[in-house]
Amino acid sequence: MIKKIALACALTLTLFAGHTYAQDSEERQEVDLILDIAKGWGSANMDVDSAGDPLIVGRMDGTRYGILFYDCNDEKTRCRTMQFNAAWAGTANSLSLQRIHDLNKDNIFGKWYFDNDGDVAVKFAYSLAYGYERRNLDDVFDWWRIILKETKEAL
């Protein structure tokens, strides 16, 4: 009987611990946390895009970039998706279409293209739909750093 009670207590504690973890993860899924992490990788400021959604404008290793947010709640504090973007002005003729193709083919993350001005641009989307841990988001920023580095090396 004592073993059954101990097992029931252990299961109850496990359930409550899981609930606390999920609640903590939900609270940490805020745009402000992403801004704090961005500041750890360089300079970053919060702004608002033309749709009224959050926009982070940052600089990493000398490259200016933006993070757009999509499918945000009414308070604009939690969003389901973020997308990193960067473009290099004056690079319209610096890469061939074949090189852009190769970058897309050879890299797991990042989507390279020519923007409306014909300049080299790259974007990288990440889903926030099911929460995240700070260390996972730091890894996402590290991948963004690698994407920017790969682009600068290709230019």
GUGUGU-236544 format. One record per residue: y, x, z of N, C-alpha, C in turn; residue in one letter. Coordinates in steps of 0.2 Angstrom, whole numbers, always signed. Last residue first. Layout:
REM residues N
ROKOL     n.v     n.u     n.w    ca.v    ca.u    ca.w     c.v     c.u     c.w   residuo
ROKOL       Y       X       Z       Y       X       Z       Y       X       Z         A
...
This chain:
REM residues 155
ROKOL     n.v     n.u     n.w    ca.v    ca.u    ca.w     c.v     c.u     c.w   residuo
ROKOL    +184    +150    -259    +190    +150    -262    +192    +158    -264         L
ROKOL    +173    +153    -251    +172    +151    -258    +178    +151    -262         A
ROKOL    +178    +155    -239    +175    +161    -242    +174    +159    -250         E
ROKOL    +183    +142    -236    +188    +148    -237    +185    +154    -240         K
ROKOL    +171    +136    -235    +176    +134    -240    +180    +140    -241         T
ROKOL    +165    +142    -224    +161    +142    -230    +166    +140    -236         E
ROKOL    +174    +138    -214    +173    +145    -216    +170    +146    -222         K
ROKOL    +172    +124    -214    +179    +127    -215    +178    +134    -218         L
ROKOL    +159    +124    -209    +161    +121    -216    +167    +124    -218         I
ROKOL    +160    +130    -197    +156    +133    -202    +158    +130    -209         I
ROKOL    +168    +120    -190    +170    +127    -191    +167    +131    -196         R
ROKOL    +159    +109    -191    +165    +109    -194    +168    +116    -196         W
ROKOL    +149    +115    -182    +147    +114    -189    +154    +113    -193         W
ROKOL    +157    +114    -170    +155    +120    -173    +153    +120    -180         D
ROKOL    +159    +100    -169    +165    +104    -170    +163    +111    -173         F
ROKOL    +145     +98    -166    +148     +95    -172    +154     +99    -174         V
ROKOL    +144    +104    -154    +140    +106    -159    +143    +104    -166         D
ROKOL    +152     +96    -146    +154    +103    -147    +150    +106    -153         D
ROKOL    +144     +85    -146    +151     +85    -150    +153     +92    -151         L
ROKOL    +134     +89    -138    +133     +87    -145    +139     +87    -149         N
ROKOL    +141     +91    -126    +138     +97    -129    +136     +96    -137         R
ROKOL    +144     +78    -123    +150     +83    -124    +147     +89    -128         R
ROKOL    +134     +66    -131    +135     +71    -125    +141     +76    -128         E
ROKOL    +136     +49    -136    +135     +56    -137    +136     +60    -131         Y
ROKOL    +134     +33    -144    +136     +38    -139    +134     +45    -141         G
ROKOL    +131     +27    -156    +126     +26    -150    +128     +31    -145         Y
ROKOL    +141     +29    -165    +139     +22    -164    +135     +22    -157         A
ROKOL    +147     +39    -171    +148     +39    -164    +145     +32    -161         L
ROKOL    +143     +49    -185    +142     +43    -181    +143     +44    -174         S
ROKOL    +153     +59    -195    +149     +59    -190    +149     +52    -186         Y
ROKOL    +157     +68    -211    +157     +62    -206    +152     +62    -201         A
ROKOL    +168     +78    -218    +161     +78    -214    +162     +72    -210         F
ROKOL    +175     +85    -233    +175     +80    -228    +168     +80    -225         K
ROKOL    +186     +95    -243    +180     +94    -240    +180     +89    -234         V
ROKOL    +194    +100    -258    +194     +97    -252    +187     +96    -249         A
ROKOL    +205    +108    -269    +198    +108    -266    +199    +105    -259         V
ROKOL    +215     +98    -280    +214    +103    -275    +207    +103    -272         D
ROKOL    +219     +87    -287    +215     +92    -290    +213     +98    -286         G
ROKOL    +225     +77    -281    +230     +82    -284    +226     +88    -287         D
ROKOL    +215     +70    -275    +219     +67    -281    +223     +72    -284         N
ROKOL    +202     +83    -273    +206     +78    -271    +210     +75    -277         D
ROKOL    +186     +88    -277    +193     +89    -279    +197     +83    -277         F
ROKOL    +174     +92    -264    +176     +88    -270    +183     +90    -272         Y
ROKOL    +160     +93    -253    +166     +96    -256    +167     +92    -262         W
ROKOL    +155     +88    -238    +155     +86    -244    +161     +88    -248         K
ROKOL    +144     +93    -224    +150     +94    -228    +149     +91    -235         G
ROKOL    +128    +101    -221    +134     +97    -219    +140     +98    -223         F
ROKOL    +120    +109    -228    +117    +102    -225    +123     +98    -224         I
ROKOL    +122    +116    -244    +124    +115    -237    +122    +109    -235         N
ROKOL    +119    +117    -258    +117    +122    -253    +118    +121    -246         D
ROKOL    +126    +106    -264    +118    +107    -265    +116    +111    -259         K
ROKOL    +139    +108    -262    +136    +102    -260    +128    +102    -259         N
ROKOL    +140    +121    -268    +142    +120    -261    +139    +114    -258         L
ROKOL    +137    +117    -281    +133    +122    -277    +134    +121    -270         D
ROKOL    +148    +109    -285    +141    +106    -285    +137    +111    -281         H
ROKOL    +158    +119    -284    +158    +113    -280    +151    +110    -279         I
ROKOL    +154    +127    -295    +154    +130    -288    +154    +124    -283         R
ROKOL    +155    +118    -305    +148    +120    -304    +148    +123    -297         Q
ROKOL    +169    +117    -306    +165    +111    -304    +158    +113    -302         L
ROKOL    +176    +131    -298    +173    +127    -304    +170    +121    -301         S
ROKOL    +191    +135    -290    +184    +134    -290    +182    +130    -296         L
ROKOL    +205    +136    -293    +201    +141    -289    +194    +141    -289         S
ROKOL    +213    +126    -297    +209    +130    -302    +205    +136    -299         N
ROKOL    +219    +120    -286    +216    +116    -291    +211    +120    -296         A
ROKOL    +224    +125    -274    +218    +127    -276    +215    +124    -282         T
ROKOL    +236    +119    -269    +237    +125    -274    +230    +128    -276         G
ROKOL    +230    +116    -253    +235    +115    -258    +235    +121    -262         A
ROKOL    +215    +111    -247    +219    +117    -248    +223    +116    -254         W
ROKOL    +210     +99    -235    +211    +101    -242    +216    +107    -242         A
ROKOL    +199     +91    -224    +203     +96    -225    +204     +97    -233         A
ROKOL    +192     +80    -211    +195     +81    -218    +199     +87    -218         N
ROKOL    +179     +71    -202    +184     +77    -203    +186     +78    -210         F
ROKOL    +178     +55    -196    +177     +59    -202    +182     +65    -202         Q
ROKOL    +168     +45    -185    +174     +49    -187    +172     +53    -193         M
ROKOL    +163     +28    -180    +163     +34    -185    +169     +38    -185         T
ROKOL    +166     +19    -170    +159     +20    -172    +158     +26    -177         R
ROKOL    +177     +21    -157    +176     +20    -164    +169     +22    -165         C
ROKOL    +188     +17    -144    +181     +19    -146    +180     +17    -153         R
ROKOL    +202     +14    -143    +199     +19    -139    +192     +21    -141         T
ROKOL    +208      +3    -149    +208      +9    -153    +206     +15    -148         K
ROKOL    +206     -10    -144    +211      -5    -140    +212      +2    -143         E
ROKOL    +197     -15    -152    +204     -18    -152    +209     -13    -149         D
ROKOL    +187      -1    -159    +188      -7    -155    +195      -9    -155         N
ROKOL    +185      +4    -176    +187      +5    -169    +187      -2    -165         C
ROKOL    +180      +9    -189    +177      +4    -185    +178      +4    -178         D
ROKOL    +185     +26    -189    +183     +20    -192    +180     +15    -188         Y
ROKOL    +196     +40    -189    +191     +36    -186    +191     +29    -189         F
ROKOL    +199     +57    -195    +200     +49    -196    +194     +46    -192         L
ROKOL    +205     +72    -192    +199     +68    -190    +202     +60    -191         I
ROKOL    +211     +85    -202    +212     +79    -199    +205     +76    -197         G
ROKOL    +217    +102    -202    +212     +97    -204    +214     +91    -200         Y
ROKOL    +222    +119    -207    +224    +112    -204    +219    +107    -207         R
ROKOL    +216    +134    -202    +215    +129    -207    +217    +122    -203         T
ROKOL    +216    +144    -191    +221    +144    -196    +221    +138    -202         G
ROKOL    +205    +140    -183    +205    +146    -187    +210    +147    -193         D
ROKOL    +211    +124    -185    +205    +128    -183    +205    +134    -187         M
ROKOL    +221    +111    -180    +221    +117    -184    +215    +121    -181         R
ROKOL    +223     +93    -182    +222     +99    -179    +222    +105    -183         G
ROKOL    +226     +77    -179    +228     +82    -183    +227     +89    -179         V
ROKOL    +217     +62    -177    +218     +68    -174    +220     +73    -180         I
ROKOL    +221     +45    -176    +220     +51    -181    +222     +57    -177         L
ROKOL    +216     +28    -173    +218     +35    -171    +217     +40    -177         P
ROKOL    +223     +15    -184    +218     +19    -181    +220     +26    -179         D
ROKOL    +233     +10    -192    +234      +9    -185    +228     +12    -181         G
ROKOL    +232     +13    -206    +229      +7    -203    +229      +5    -196         A
ROKOL    +238     +25    -207    +241     +20    -210    +238     +13    -208         S
ROKOL    +234     +33    -190    +234     +33    -198    +238     +26    -200         D
ROKOL    +242     +42    -177    +239     +36    -180    +240     +35    -187         V
ROKOL    +238     +56    -167    +243     +52    -171    +239     +46    -173         D
ROKOL    +236     +70    -156    +234     +63    -158    +240     +60    -162         M
ROKOL    +232     +87    -160    +237     +81    -158    +234     +75    -160         N
ROKOL    +227    +103    -157    +226     +97    -160    +230     +92    -156         A
ROKOL    +222    +120    -160    +227    +116    -158    +225    +109    -161         S
ROKOL    +205    +124    -155    +211    +126    -158    +216    +121    -156         G
ROKOL    +194    +119    -148    +193    +123    -154    +199    +125    -158         W
ROKOL    +199    +112    -138    +195    +118    -136    +193    +122    -142         G
ROKOL    +204    +101    -145    +209    +106    -142    +205    +112    -140         K
ROKOL    +193     +94    -147    +196     +97    -153    +201    +102    -150         A
ROKOL    +190     +89    -134    +186     +94    -137    +189     +98    -143         I
ROKOL    +201     +80    -133    +201     +86    -128    +196     +91    -131         D
ROKOL    +198     +71    -143    +204     +75    -144    +204     +81    -139         L
ROKOL    +187     +66    -138    +186     +70    -144    +192     +74    -145         I
ROKOL    +192     +59    -127    +187     +64    -126    +187     +69    -132         L
ROKOL    +200     +49    -134    +203     +55    -130    +198     +60    -129         D
ROKOL    +190     +41    -139    +194     +45    -144    +197     +51    -140         V
ROKOL    +175     +40    -130    +182     +38    -131    +185     +43    -136         E
ROKOL    +163     +39    -123    +163     +38    -130    +170     +36    -132         Q
ROKOL    +161     +39    -110    +163     +45    -113    +164     +45    -121         R
ROKOL    +156     +27    -107    +163     +28    -105    +166     +34    -108         E
ROKOL    +143     +28    -112    +148     +23    -115    +155     +25    -113         E
ROKOL    +138     +38    -103    +138     +39    -110    +143     +35    -113         S
ROKOL    +138     +30     -91    +142     +36     -92    +143     +38     -99         D
ROKOL    +129     +20     -94    +136     +18     -93    +140     +24     -94         Q
ROKOL    +117     +28     -96    +120     +24    -101    +127     +22    -100         A
ROKOL    +117     +33     -82    +117     +38     -88    +120     +34     -94         Y
ROKOL    +115     +22     -75    +121     +26     -74    +122     +30     -80         T
ROKOL    +102     +18     -80    +108     +13     -81    +114     +17     -80         H
ROKOL     +94     +28     -76     +95     +27     -83    +101     +23     -85         G
ROKOL     +95     +26     -62     +97     +32     -65     +99     +31     -72         A
ROKOL     +89     +13     -61     +96     +14     -60     +99     +20     -62         F
ROKOL     +76     +17     -65     +79     +12     -69     +87     +13     -68         L
ROKOL     +73     +27     -55     +73     +29     -62     +77     +24     -66         T
ROKOL     +73     +18     -44     +78     +24     -44     +78     +26     -52         L
ROKOL     +62     +10     -47     +68      +7     -47     +74     +12     -47         T
ROKOL     +51     +20     -47     +53     +16     -53     +60     +13     -53         L
ROKOL     +52     +23     -34     +53     +28     -39     +55     +25     -45         A
ROKOL     +48     +11     -28     +55     +14     -26     +57     +19     -32         C
ROKOL     +35      +9     -33     +40      +4     -35     +47      +7     -33         A
ROKOL     +29     +20     -27     +29     +20     -34     +35     +15     -36         L
ROKOL     +30     +17     -13     +34     +23     -16     +34     +23     -23         A
ROKOL     +22      +5     -14     +29      +5     -12     +33     +11     -14         I
ROKOL     +10     +11     -17     +13      +6     -21     +20      +5     -20         K
ROKOL      +8     +19      -6      +8     +22     -12     +12     +17     -17         K
ROKOL      +6     +10      +4     +12     +14      +4     +13     +17      -2         I
ROKOL      -6      +4      +0      +0      +0      +0      +6      +4      +0         M
